[in-house]
Amino acid sequence: MLTVNYIRENTALIRERLGKRGFRLMDKIDEAITLDDQRKVNQNESDRLLAENNKASKEIGALFKQGKRDEATGIQQKVAENKERIKTLKEEKDKIDHDLREVLYLIPNIPHESVPAGQSDEDNEVFKTGYESLPVLDAAANLPHWELAKKYDIIDFEAGVKITGAGFPLFKGKGAQLKRALINFFLYEASEAAYLEVMPPLMVNEDSARGTGQLPDKEGQMYYTGQPKGEEGRLVDDFYLIPTAEVPITNIYRDVIVNESDFPIRLCGHTPCFRREVGSYGKDVRGLNRVHQFDKVEIVQIAHPDTSYDTLNEMLNHVEGLLQKLELPYRILRLCGGDLGFTSALTYDFEVYSAAQQKWLEVSSVSNFLTFQANRLKLRFRNADGKMQLAHTLNGSALALARIVACLLENHQSPEGIKIPKALQAYTRFEQI
């Protein structure tokens, strides 16, 4: 969430950068400033009346001592009227504060200057490629992963549909072992890069979802567990299943003041992730291409504002190293304004080429949110001058498993079976499926 002071001081820049997103609610910028003006007028009048009452309280005591009861009583009446006005002002201020928050929730983060303008993924820029040429499969081994899964009996999509529904695959045998091996491999690599592993809850409350920006922007994509109970309709089990480990891990630092010497704070965690993926249909959802439950290892950093873009590059290098060790052809995209997430200032997507499907599949997003999440979270630190300052937050998938599994199966298939990359063999304990 942008601060009102930032909006005031950078109005022209904000309009220009939000234009890259195709943002259509520019009037919300002026509305936020207007509401803040109202809040300041309200606060000034309230402060004036409080000061007036404090001064009057001293005068009343002195007047009573002097026997000037009628004069003291008149001032008391004025104090009482001021108190009623202060109460009204407080109610008005609460409403203004609420309205201002709701307006600020509608304004997305400001794209970095390097973000290209554009409206869809077709306008994203190829930032870097990680292949000399795209792989071409042997004519005798060019099956898509959903057929490989059936051939080698490692993923049962039909059983997942029966147990839960479409988008909930059942891994088994060496498929389950491969998935577990990937999780351990990603966690070990994160640990080697000095990330502290945590095991967070898989459900979060509304404050947590709002803190990292999932609410209200992505409410329709999350699974919600709340239900009314009793005559008053009081909600119980009022939680959201996490769409990514970013949410609970980043919220560890909600309402926390960290030490400047603590930077950078590196955290990682493996969780299942749950997404409704509303509107997904057609060939793009075959097999593991788009599922409602998938595993992911997430890396999160809380950084000093002066170094957060260096931190972003470090995280890019980490994810790139994972794909290199898995021997997968990849490319890195810099997302355009229209494809940028609501909370992000700059995002790079990693895509792996699916040789059997002959298409690119997104397997990771790495983003810098600047102070956007920290402002909602009230995540601050005390700088060298002793002043409070908002930290910067970043995160990235390192990596998301469903599509990584799909690409591993397809790109490493041969007539003899599916070869396991050398870096992964210590975790699978087998070299081939």
C-alpha positions as CSV (number, residue, x, y, z in Angstrom):
1,M,0.0,0.0,0.0
2,L,1.4,3.4,-1.0
3,T,1.7,6.0,1.8
4,V,-0.3,9.2,1.4
5,N,2.8,11.3,1.8
6,Y,4.4,9.4,-1.1
7,I,1.3,10.0,-3.2
8,R,1.4,13.7,-2.4
9,E,5.1,14.2,-3.1
10,N,5.2,12.0,-6.3
11,T,1.7,12.5,-7.9
12,A,3.0,13.1,-11.5
13,L,5.4,10.2,-11.3
14,I,2.7,7.9,-9.9
15,R,0.3,8.8,-12.8
16,E,3.1,8.2,-15.3
17,R,4.1,4.8,-13.9
18,L,0.6,3.6,-13.3
19,G,-0.1,4.3,-16.9
20,K,2.3,1.5,-17.7
21,R,-0.1,-0.8,-15.9
22,G,-3.1,0.5,-17.8
23,F,-4.5,1.6,-14.4
24,R,-8.0,3.1,-14.9
25,L,-8.8,4.5,-11.5
26,M,-6.5,7.5,-11.6
27,D,-9.2,9.5,-9.8
28,K,-8.4,7.4,-6.7
29,I,-5.1,9.3,-6.4
30,D,-6.9,12.7,-6.0
31,E,-9.5,11.1,-3.8
32,A,-6.8,9.8,-1.4
33,I,-5.3,13.3,-1.2
34,T,-8.7,14.9,-0.6
35,L,-9.5,12.4,2.2
36,D,-6.1,13.1,3.8
37,D,-6.8,16.8,3.7
38,Q,-10.1,16.1,5.5
39,R,-8.3,14.0,8.0
40,K,-5.8,16.8,8.7
41,V,-8.6,19.4,9.1
42,N,-10.4,17.1,11.4
43,Q,-7.3,16.4,13.5
44,N,-6.4,20.1,13.7
45,E,-9.9,21.0,15.0
46,S,-9.8,18.1,17.5
47,D,-6.3,19.2,18.7
48,R,-7.5,22.8,19.1
49,L,-10.5,21.8,21.2
50,L,-8.4,19.5,23.4
51,A,-5.9,22.3,24.0
52,E,-8.8,24.7,24.7
53,N,-10.3,22.3,27.2
54,N,-6.9,21.7,28.9
55,K,-6.5,25.4,29.3
56,A,-10.1,25.8,30.5
57,S,-9.7,23.1,33.2
58,K,-6.9,25.1,34.8
59,E,-9.0,28.3,34.7
60,I,-12.0,26.6,36.2
61,G,-10.1,25.6,39.3
62,A,-8.7,29.1,39.7
63,L,-12.1,30.7,39.3
64,F,-13.7,28.4,41.9
65,K,-10.9,29.3,44.4
66,Q,-11.7,33.0,43.7
67,G,-15.4,32.4,44.3
68,K,-16.3,33.1,40.7
69,R,-18.7,30.2,40.5
70,D,-21.0,31.5,37.7
71,E,-18.0,32.3,35.5
72,A,-16.5,28.8,36.2
73,T,-19.8,27.1,35.5
74,G,-20.0,28.9,32.1
75,I,-16.6,27.6,31.2
76,Q,-17.6,24.1,32.3
77,Q,-20.5,24.2,29.9
78,K,-18.2,25.2,27.1
79,V,-15.8,22.3,28.0
80,A,-18.8,19.9,27.9
81,E,-19.8,21.2,24.5
82,N,-16.2,20.8,23.3
83,K,-16.2,17.2,24.5
84,E,-19.3,16.4,22.5
85,R,-17.7,18.0,19.4
86,I,-14.5,16.1,20.0
87,K,-16.5,12.9,20.2
88,T,-18.2,13.7,16.9
89,L,-14.9,14.6,15.3
90,K,-13.5,11.2,16.4
91,E,-16.4,9.4,14.8
92,E,-15.9,11.4,11.6
93,K,-12.1,10.7,11.7
94,D,-12.7,7.0,12.0
95,K,-14.9,7.1,8.9
96,I,-12.3,9.1,7.0
97,D,-9.6,6.8,8.0
98,H,-11.7,3.8,6.8
99,D,-12.5,5.4,3.5
100,L,-8.9,6.4,3.0
101,R,-7.7,2.8,3.6
102,E,-10.3,1.5,1.2
103,V,-9.1,3.9,-1.5
104,L,-5.4,3.1,-0.9
105,Y,-6.2,-0.6,-1.2
106,L,-7.3,0.1,-4.8
107,I,-4.1,1.7,-5.9
108,P,-1.4,-0.8,-7.0
109,N,2.3,-0.5,-6.5
110,I,4.3,1.8,-8.7
111,P,6.3,0.0,-11.4
112,H,10.0,0.3,-11.5
113,E,11.4,2.5,-14.3
114,S,12.7,-0.6,-16.2
115,V,9.2,-2.1,-16.4
116,P,8.0,-2.0,-20.0
117,A,4.5,-0.7,-20.8
118,G,2.1,-3.3,-22.0
119,Q,-1.3,-4.9,-21.3
120,S,-0.7,-8.6,-21.4
121,D,2.0,-11.4,-21.2
122,E,2.6,-10.8,-24.9
123,D,4.2,-7.5,-24.0
124,N,6.7,-9.0,-21.5
125,E,10.4,-8.6,-22.3
126,V,12.8,-11.5,-22.6
127,F,15.5,-10.5,-20.1
128,K,17.8,-13.5,-20.5
129,T,17.8,-17.0,-22.0
130,G,19.4,-20.1,-20.5
131,Y,19.7,-22.4,-23.6
132,E,21.8,-22.6,-26.8
133,S,18.9,-24.1,-28.7
134,L,15.5,-25.5,-27.8
135,P,15.5,-29.3,-27.2
136,V,14.0,-31.6,-29.9
137,L,12.8,-34.9,-28.6
138,D,13.4,-38.3,-30.1
139,A,10.6,-39.5,-32.3
140,A,10.3,-42.6,-30.1
141,A,10.1,-40.5,-26.9
142,N,8.0,-37.4,-27.2
143,L,5.1,-37.8,-24.9
144,P,3.5,-35.0,-22.9
145,H,3.8,-35.5,-19.1
146,W,0.3,-36.7,-18.6
147,E,0.9,-39.6,-20.9
148,L,4.3,-40.3,-19.3
149,A,2.6,-40.3,-15.9
150,K,0.2,-43.0,-17.0
151,K,2.9,-45.0,-18.9
152,Y,5.2,-45.2,-15.8
153,D,2.3,-45.1,-13.3
154,I,3.7,-42.2,-11.3
155,I,0.8,-39.7,-11.2
156,D,-2.9,-40.7,-11.1
157,F,-5.0,-37.8,-12.3
158,E,-8.2,-39.8,-12.4
159,A,-7.8,-40.8,-8.7
160,G,-7.3,-37.2,-7.8
161,V,-10.5,-36.2,-9.5
162,K,-12.4,-39.0,-7.6
163,I,-10.9,-38.0,-4.3
164,T,-11.3,-34.3,-4.6
165,G,-11.8,-32.9,-8.1
166,A,-9.9,-31.7,-11.2
167,G,-6.6,-30.0,-10.4
168,F,-5.7,-32.2,-7.4
169,P,-3.3,-34.9,-8.8
170,L,-2.3,-38.0,-6.9
171,F,1.5,-38.7,-7.0
172,K,2.6,-42.2,-6.3
173,G,5.6,-44.5,-6.4
174,K,8.6,-42.8,-8.1
175,G,6.4,-39.8,-8.9
176,A,5.9,-39.2,-5.2
177,Q,9.6,-39.8,-4.5
178,L,10.6,-37.4,-7.3
179,K,8.3,-34.7,-5.8
180,R,9.8,-35.2,-2.4
181,A,13.3,-35.2,-3.8
182,L,12.7,-31.9,-5.5
183,I,11.4,-30.3,-2.3
184,N,14.5,-31.5,-0.3
185,F,16.8,-30.3,-3.1
186,F,15.3,-26.8,-3.2
187,L,15.3,-26.5,0.6
188,Y,19.0,-27.7,0.8
189,E,20.0,-25.2,-1.9
190,A,18.2,-22.4,0.0
191,S,19.9,-23.4,3.2
192,E,23.3,-23.3,1.5
193,A,22.4,-19.7,0.4
194,A,21.9,-18.7,4.1
195,Y,18.0,-18.8,4.1
196,L,16.5,-19.8,7.4
197,E,13.9,-22.6,6.9
198,V,10.5,-22.2,8.6
199,M,7.4,-24.4,8.5
200,P,4.5,-22.0,8.6
201,P,0.8,-22.6,9.0
202,L,-1.2,-23.5,5.9
203,M,-4.1,-21.2,6.8
204,V,-4.0,-17.5,7.5
205,N,-6.4,-14.9,8.9
206,E,-7.7,-11.9,7.1
207,D,-5.0,-9.6,8.6
208,S,-2.3,-11.8,7.1
209,A,-3.9,-12.0,3.7
210,R,-4.4,-8.3,3.7
211,G,-0.9,-7.6,4.9
212,T,0.8,-9.1,1.8
213,G,-1.8,-7.8,-0.6
214,Q,-3.9,-11.0,-1.4
215,L,-6.9,-9.1,0.0
216,P,-8.8,-7.5,-1.5
217,D,-7.0,-8.0,-4.8
218,K,-7.0,-11.8,-5.1
219,E,-9.9,-12.8,-2.8
220,G,-11.6,-14.8,-5.6
221,Q,-8.5,-16.9,-6.1
222,M,-8.2,-18.1,-2.5
223,Y,-10.1,-20.9,-0.7
224,Y,-12.0,-19.6,2.2
225,T,-13.0,-21.7,5.3
226,G,-15.2,-19.2,7.2
227,Q,-18.8,-20.1,8.0
228,P,-21.5,-18.5,10.1
229,K,-22.6,-20.0,13.4
230,G,-25.3,-19.1,15.8
231,E,-28.1,-16.6,15.7
232,E,-25.8,-13.7,15.4
233,G,-24.1,-15.2,12.4
234,R,-20.7,-15.0,14.1
235,L,-18.0,-16.4,11.8
236,V,-15.9,-19.4,12.9
237,D,-12.9,-21.0,11.2
238,D,-12.5,-17.6,9.5
239,F,-9.3,-18.5,7.6
240,Y,-7.9,-18.6,4.1
241,L,-5.9,-21.5,2.7
242,I,-2.6,-20.0,1.6
243,P,-2.0,-19.4,-2.2
244,T,1.7,-19.2,-1.5
245,A,4.1,-19.5,1.4
246,E,4.9,-15.8,0.9
247,V,1.8,-14.9,2.9
248,P,2.6,-16.6,6.3
249,I,6.3,-16.2,6.0
250,T,6.3,-12.5,5.4
251,N,3.6,-12.0,8.1
252,I,6.1,-13.3,10.7
253,Y,7.3,-9.7,10.6
254,R,3.9,-8.0,10.7
255,D,3.9,-5.2,13.4
256,V,7.6,-5.8,14.0
257,I,10.4,-3.3,14.3
258,V,13.6,-5.0,13.1
259,N,17.2,-3.8,13.7
260,E,19.0,-2.3,10.8
261,S,21.9,-4.6,11.5
262,D,19.6,-7.6,10.9
263,F,19.4,-7.0,7.2
264,P,19.2,-8.9,5.0
265,I,16.7,-11.2,6.6
266,R,16.5,-14.5,4.6
267,L,13.6,-17.0,5.1
268,C,12.5,-20.0,3.1
269,G,9.8,-22.6,3.5
270,H,8.1,-25.4,1.8
271,T,4.3,-25.6,1.7
272,P,1.4,-26.9,-0.3
273,C,-0.3,-24.0,-2.1
274,F,-4.0,-23.7,-2.9
275,R,-5.5,-21.6,-5.7
276,R,-8.9,-21.6,-7.2
277,E,-7.6,-20.4,-10.6
278,V,-11.0,-19.0,-11.5
279,G,-11.6,-19.0,-15.3
280,S,-8.9,-21.6,-16.1
281,Y,-10.0,-24.0,-18.9
282,G,-8.9,-25.7,-22.1
283,K,-5.7,-27.2,-23.2
284,D,-3.6,-25.0,-20.8
285,V,-4.9,-27.0,-17.8
286,R,-4.0,-30.4,-19.0
287,G,-2.1,-32.6,-16.5
288,L,0.1,-30.5,-14.2
289,N,0.0,-27.3,-16.3
290,R,-2.5,-25.7,-14.0
291,V,-3.6,-27.3,-10.7
292,H,-5.5,-26.1,-7.6
293,Q,-3.0,-27.7,-5.1
294,F,0.8,-27.7,-5.7
295,D,3.9,-27.7,-3.6
296,K,6.4,-24.9,-3.6
297,V,9.5,-23.8,-1.9
298,E,9.4,-20.0,-1.4
299,I,12.3,-17.7,-0.6
300,V,11.6,-14.4,1.2
301,Q,13.9,-11.5,2.0
302,I,13.4,-8.4,4.1
303,A,16.0,-5.9,2.9
304,H,17.3,-2.4,3.5
305,P,15.7,0.0,1.0
306,D,19.2,1.0,-0.3
307,T,20.0,-2.6,-1.3
308,S,16.8,-4.2,-2.3
309,Y,17.4,-4.3,-6.0
310,D,20.8,-5.9,-5.4
311,T,18.9,-8.4,-3.3
312,L,16.5,-9.0,-6.2
313,N,19.4,-9.8,-8.5
314,E,20.8,-12.2,-5.9
315,M,17.5,-14.0,-5.8
316,L,17.4,-14.2,-9.6
317,N,20.8,-15.8,-9.6
318,H,19.6,-18.3,-7.0
319,V,16.6,-19.5,-9.0
320,E,18.6,-19.5,-12.2
321,G,21.2,-21.8,-10.5
322,L,18.4,-24.3,-9.6
323,L,17.2,-24.6,-13.2
324,Q,20.8,-25.0,-14.4
325,K,21.3,-27.9,-12.0
326,L,18.1,-29.5,-13.2
327,E,19.4,-29.2,-16.8
328,L,16.3,-27.5,-18.0
329,P,16.1,-24.9,-20.9
330,Y,14.8,-21.6,-19.4
331,R,14.3,-18.0,-20.1
332,I,13.7,-15.0,-17.8
333,L,11.0,-12.5,-18.6
334,R,10.7,-8.9,-17.2
335,L,7.0,-8.5,-16.8
336,C,5.3,-5.5,-18.4
337,G,3.0,-3.2,-16.5
338,G,-0.2,-4.9,-17.5
339,D,1.1,-8.3,-16.4
340,L,2.7,-7.1,-13.2
341,G,1.2,-8.3,-9.9
342,F,-0.8,-5.7,-7.9
343,T,1.8,-5.5,-5.1
344,S,5.0,-5.7,-7.1
345,A,7.2,-2.9,-8.4
346,L,9.4,-5.3,-10.5
347,T,8.9,-9.0,-11.3
348,Y,10.9,-11.5,-13.3
349,D,9.2,-14.7,-14.4
350,F,11.2,-17.8,-15.1
351,E,9.8,-20.1,-17.8
352,V,11.0,-23.6,-18.7
353,Y,10.5,-24.9,-22.2
354,S,8.2,-28.0,-22.4
355,A,9.7,-30.0,-25.3
356,A,6.8,-32.4,-25.6
357,Q,4.1,-29.6,-25.6
358,Q,6.5,-27.2,-27.4
359,K,5.5,-24.3,-25.2
360,W,6.9,-22.3,-22.3
361,L,5.6,-22.9,-18.8
362,E,6.1,-20.4,-15.9
363,V,7.8,-22.0,-12.9
364,S,8.9,-19.0,-10.8
365,S,8.2,-15.4,-10.2
366,V,10.7,-13.2,-8.3
367,S,9.6,-9.8,-7.2
368,N,10.5,-6.7,-5.3
369,F,7.6,-5.0,-3.5
370,L,9.6,-2.1,-2.1
371,T,7.6,-0.7,0.9
372,F,4.2,-1.7,-0.5
373,Q,3.7,-4.7,1.7
374,A,5.7,-3.3,4.6
375,N,3.4,-0.3,4.9
376,R,0.4,-2.7,5.3
377,L,2.4,-4.9,7.6
378,K,3.8,-2.0,9.6
379,L,7.2,-3.7,9.1
380,R,9.8,-1.0,10.1
381,F,13.4,-0.5,11.2
382,R,15.2,2.4,13.0
383,N,17.7,3.9,10.6
384,A,21.1,5.5,11.5
385,D,19.4,8.8,12.3
386,G,17.1,7.0,14.8
387,K,14.0,7.5,12.6
388,M,11.5,4.8,11.8
389,Q,11.6,3.7,8.2
390,L,9.7,1.0,6.2
391,A,11.7,-2.0,5.1
392,H,11.5,-3.6,1.7
393,T,10.1,-7.1,1.1
394,L,11.0,-9.5,-1.7
395,N,10.0,-13.1,-2.5
396,G,10.4,-15.7,-5.2
397,S,9.4,-19.3,-6.1
398,A,12.5,-21.5,-5.7
399,L,10.7,-23.5,-7.1
400,A,7.1,-24.4,-7.9
401,L,6.8,-28.1,-8.3
402,A,3.9,-29.0,-10.5
403,R,5.3,-27.5,-13.7
404,I,8.9,-28.4,-12.8
405,V,7.8,-32.0,-12.6
406,A,6.1,-31.7,-15.9
407,C,9.2,-30.3,-17.6
408,L,11.5,-32.8,-16.0
409,L,9.4,-35.7,-17.2
410,E,9.1,-34.3,-20.7
411,N,12.6,-32.9,-21.3
412,H,14.5,-35.8,-19.8
413,Q,12.5,-38.7,-21.4
414,S,14.2,-41.2,-23.7
415,P,13.1,-44.6,-25.2
416,E,14.6,-46.3,-22.1
417,G,12.9,-44.1,-19.5
418,I,13.1,-40.7,-17.8
419,K,16.6,-39.7,-16.8
420,I,17.0,-38.0,-13.4
421,P,19.4,-34.9,-13.5
422,K,22.7,-35.7,-11.8
423,A,22.2,-33.0,-9.1
424,L,18.9,-34.6,-8.1
425,Q,20.0,-38.2,-7.9
426,A,21.3,-37.9,-4.3
427,Y,17.8,-37.0,-3.3
428,T,15.8,-39.5,-5.5
429,R,18.2,-42.4,-4.8
430,F,17.5,-43.5,-8.4
431,E,18.9,-42.4,-11.8
432,Q,15.9,-43.2,-14.0
433,I,12.2,-43.8,-14.0
